[in-house]
Amino acid sequence: MMPKFAEISFDTVIDRNHTDCEKFDQREQRFGRADVMPLWVADMDFAAPACVRKALAQRLEHPVFGYTFPADTLYEQLCGWFARRHQWALDPAQVMLAPGVVPSLFACVQALTQPGEGVLVPTPVYPPFLGAVQQTGRELIQSPLRETERGYTLDFEHLEREAANARMLLLCSPHNPVGRVWRADELKALIDLALRHRLVVVSDDIHCDLTYLGEKHLPLATLAPPELRLITALSPSKTFNIPALNLSALVVAHRGDSNAIQKYFQRQRVNPYNPFALVAFEAAYREGDAWLEALRAYLGANRQLVAEFQQVHPILRCHLPQASCLIWLDCRALSLSDPDLSAFFIEKARLGLNEGISFGMGGEGFMRLNIGTQKRVLELALAQLAASLKEF
């Protein structure tokens, strides 16, 4: 008999239907039909690590679920994880727990900028980056990434021109959706730009652990001088597929910024200390290394399936990601408008993906594909896509 908390193979297809699962159970609402294969929202179809499931079950054995606070051991495990995996010596005094990375983006924008001030955002980018600016009365300044034959880069000439009108810069590192792991020289140039223009920098590092073998994430904080006003958002949610537990951490370099963000959360009466999120967070960072290494290898094999697909079907292109379970699929050669492109994937390929246009400037003609699923599921999805391309 399999032990109760044995690891579940990444190849095991888990039925997520009828579990109030956004990815599966809201297909008809989002795509207009319930029979599309859902490869959109960035959660994966894999079971959480055994260490997380075991920690949650042990907490459930206690029948009282009252108000909770984070134990010192939680901070120790967080710091230990980033020390051994990213060579980043976190200062626990700079760490603040928060109710997720997206609420943290909104909090940083509202706490550290004023209505009407500019926020500089390299695009295309995860849509909440745009919402955190537009929905809070700030001026969104989009700076499109430069696409080269080798992949995407930051457009420093454009960033330099626009930085004079900005108060803050939001960075996605590694980048969602294009999958870039920023190099040290790029990060240093970004630091110099921020210092010249006195920008507050918020770096969302939520995908930092999901690098492909041979790639290495470099936290901006490990390069930043003390004078840089830097906030780094971290979470085990993407790494260990526990996004709905909604617990993250902010590493805030300057005390004044930390106080401002804390005051914002206090005004909103936000308490991130869900007892189940706390134990899952700590268990993942304490015991999740081996599981993560197996996941990285599995995602690498899935990425290879996409690479082989585009060799056979060059009408669809992508720069293979250096990190994340997300593929930024270039569909411009299909010569479809964005509404028609979305309809093609839904009605012809029967696939539910994220529309590139929702990621801001530079997203036109693209779709985002989530490969965080079982190999057989991805193979079927690619087969459906291949069949639908026969008309082109």
N, C-alpha and C positions, 0 to 999 in steps of 0.2 A: 504494500500500500504506500502511495506517495505521502510523504510527511505533509502535515496540514499547511505549513508555510514554505513548501518547496517553491523554487523559482518556476514560473510558467514560461514555456518556450515562446519565443517571439513568433514562431510559426503557428501557434495555436490561435485559431480564429475564435474570437469571443463575441457572442451575440450581444450587441449593445442596443438593439431595438427594444422599445417599450421600457426603457429605463429612465425616461425623462432626459435623454441625452440630446443636447443641442445639435451635435453633429449629425445624428441619425434621425431623431424624432422630429426635427424641424425642417426636414427636407422639403416637404410640400409647401410650407410657409415661405421658405427662402427661394426655392427653385421652381415652384409651381407644379411640381410632381414629386411623388414619394419614391419613384423607382430609379432615381439616379444613384450612382455609387458616390458616397460622400468622401471627397478628398480635399476638403477645404479648411475649416477652422483648425488652428494649429494645436490640437491635442492628438495624441497617437492612439492607435488601437491596441496597444500592448498593456498587459497587466502591470500594475505598479510592482516595484521590487518586493521580495518576500520580507525584507527587514521592515519596510514601511507597513505592510499589511499586518505583520506580527505586532508591531508597536501599537497600531490602532486597535487591534483586538485586545491587547493587554489593557489598554486604557478603558475600553468598553466594559471590562470586567468590574470596574468600579462604577457603582450605579448612580453616582451624583456627578452632574455636569455643571458645576457652578462656575463663578467667575475665576479666571486663571491668570497667572502671570508667567513669563518665560523664565525658566531655570537658568542658572549660570552655565550649566552644561550645554545648553543650546548655543550660547555664544561661543563656547569653547569649540564645539563641533563645526560651527560656521567658519571660525577663524582657522581651524585645523585643515578644513577642506581647501580653502583658498591658498593656504600656505603650501600644502603638498602638491596641489594640482596646478596652481597658477603662480607660485612663487611670489605671492602677495601677502605681506605681513599686515593684516588688518589691525587697526587700533580699535579695540572694543568700545572705547569711549566715543568713537565716531559712528557707531552702528545704531540704527534706529529701526525697529520692526515696523512694518506697514502692511495695510490690507491689500497687497497686490501691487504689481508694477504699474498697471494702467491708472489706478487711483493715485499712485505716487507721481506719475507724470502730471496729472491735473493739479496735485497739491504743490509740486515744485513751481509750476507756471504761475499759479495764483498766489503763492507765498512770496515769490522772489521777483516778480515783475508786476507792473501796474497796467491797468486797462489802457489799450492803445499802444503799448510798447511792442516792438518787433521781436519775434522769436524766429530764429533761423533754423530751417529744417532741411537737410539733404533728402531728396526724394528720387525715386519712389520709396515709400516707407510705410511701415505698419500703420494702418489708418488712425488708431487712437493718438498718434503723434500729432496728426492734423487736427483732430477733435479737441485735444488739450489746449490748442491755441485758439481755434476758431470759436469754440463754444464758451470761451471765457473772456471774450472781448479783447483779445490781443490781436496784433497784426501778424498774420502768417506770411513769412518770407521763405518761399521754396527755392532751393538750390539744387537743380537736377544733377544727378551723378553723370559723369562722362562714361560713355560706353566705348571700350576699345576692343580690339581683336582678342585681347587676353582677359577681358572682363571689365568690371566697373571700377572707377576711381572717383575720389572726391575732386570736384572742380574748384581748385583753390583760387583761381582767378575770379570766378563768380562769387565764391564765398567772401573773398576780400572786398569786392565791390559792395556786397550787401551787408557785411558785418557792421558797417558804420551806422546802419539803421536799426540795429538789433540790440537787445539787452541780454538775450539768452540764446544758446545753441543746444538743440536736442540731437544727440548722436545715438544711433542704433549700432551696437558693437558686441558680437558680430551682427551683420546687417540682415534685417528682414525687410524685403523679400529676396534681395539679390545674392545673399549668402557669402558676402565678403568677410574675411578676417583681416582687419586693418593691420598694415605693417607698422613697425616702429617709426619709420621716417614719416609716414602719413600722420600718425598720432602726434609726433613731435611738431609737425607743421601746424596741426590743428591747435595744439597748446599755444604755440607762438601767436597764431591768429587771435585766439581768445584773449591772451594777455594784452596784445596791442589794442584790442577794442573793448577791453574790460567786460568780456562776456562771462556770464554764468554758464557753465557747461553741465548738462545732465546726460549721463551716459547710461543707456539701457543695455546691460550685459546679460540679459536673461538667457540667451542662447550660448553663453560662453563655454559650457561643458560639452556641447554637441558639435565639436569640431570633428572633421574626418581625419582618419589616421594619416599622420604626416603633417597636419596643420596644428598651429599653436596659437591660442588666443592670448593676447597681451592686454591686460587691463590698463586703461588710460591712467589710472591712479598710480601705477608703478613708475610712470614716467613724469608725472605732474610735479611741478615745484610747489612749495607750500602756499605761494601767493595765489595760485589758481583756485577760483571758487568752483569746486567740482563736487557733484553729487553722482554717485554710482548706484544704480538699481540692480539688485541681485535677487534670485529666487531659485529654489529647487523645482519649481513647478514644471518647466519644460523638460529639464534634465530627467526627472523621475516620473513624468506623466501624472502629476497631481495638481493640475492647474486650478481645479475648482475648490481646492482647500484655501486659496486666496491668502497666502502669507508670503511676504517678501521682506527684504531688508534694504535700507538705504545707508550708504556709507557717505557721510557728509563731512567734507574736509574742514569747513569753517563753522565755528560755534554759533555765530550769528545766524547763518543759514539754517542750521539745525534747529535752533530755537524758533525761527519763523515757520518752518515746516511743522514742527510739533504743535505750535499754536493753531495752525490751520486745521490739523486733524482734531485738536481739542474743540475748536469751534464747531466742527461738523459732528461732534460726539461719536467719533470713530474709535472703536476698540478692536484691534486686530487679534486679540489673544484668544482665539478659538482653541479649546483644549486639544482637539484632534489635529488641527493644523500644526500646533506646537510640537506634538510628539512625532508627527510625520516628518516635519522639517528637521528635527534633531536626528531621528533615526536614519534618514536618507543621507545626511552629511557624515554621519558616523560610520555607516556600513555599506554605502552604496557604490563603492569604487568598482568592484568586480562586475556588478550588474551593468554599470555604465560602459565599461570596456566592451562587454558583449553587445550592448546596444549600438555602440559606435561601429562595430564591425558589421552588424546586421544592416544598419542604415547605409553603410558603404556599399554593401552588395546591392541594395535597392537602387542606390545612385548609379551603379554600374548598369543596371537594367535600363535606366533612362538614357544613359550614354549610348548603349547599343541601339536603343529605339531611334534616337535621332540620327544615327548613322544610316539607318534604313529609310528614315522619313525626314530628310533634311529640310523639308518645308517648315518644320517646327524646330526651333533652335533653343539652346540654353547654354549659359556659362555654368558649368557644374559648380554647385555651391562648395565653399570651403567649410561651411558650418551650417547647422540646422537641418531639419527634416523637410525643408521647403525648396521647391524647384520653381524658378522664375522663367516661365515658358514663353518664348518669343513666338507669337503667332502672326506677326505682321505680314509675312509672306502669303497668308491666306487672303489678304486684301478685303477683310470684313470690317465693318464698323464695330464699335465696342458693343452695342446692343446685339448686333447680329453674331458677333463672336461668342457672346455669352449664350445666345440661343443655340448656336451650333453645338457647343459642348453639352448643353442640357438635352436638346431634342435629338441630335444626331448621335453623339458619342455616349449619351446617357451618363454623363459625369458631372458631379457638382464640385466646381472649383471656385476660387475667389477671383473676381474680376480685377484685372490689373488697374483699371481706371480708378478704383477706390483707393489706390495707394499714392495718389497725387501725380504731379507732373512727372512724365517719363513712364507712366503706367499704361499709356494708350497702346492697344494691340497686344497686351500680355495677359496671361492667366497664371495664378499661383497654384501649384500642385503640391499636396502634402503626401510625401512618401513614407510617413510614419505608420505603416500598416504591414500586414503579412505579405510575404513575397507572392503568394498565389493571388491575393487580392490585387496587388499592383500589376502582376502579369495580365490578369483579366482586364483591368482598366486600360492598359496599354494596347491590348488586343482590340478592345472596343474603339479606342481612339484611332488605331490603324485602319480599321474597317471604315470608319466615318471619313477618313481622309481620301478615300478612293475617288471621290467626286472632284478632287482638286488636281 
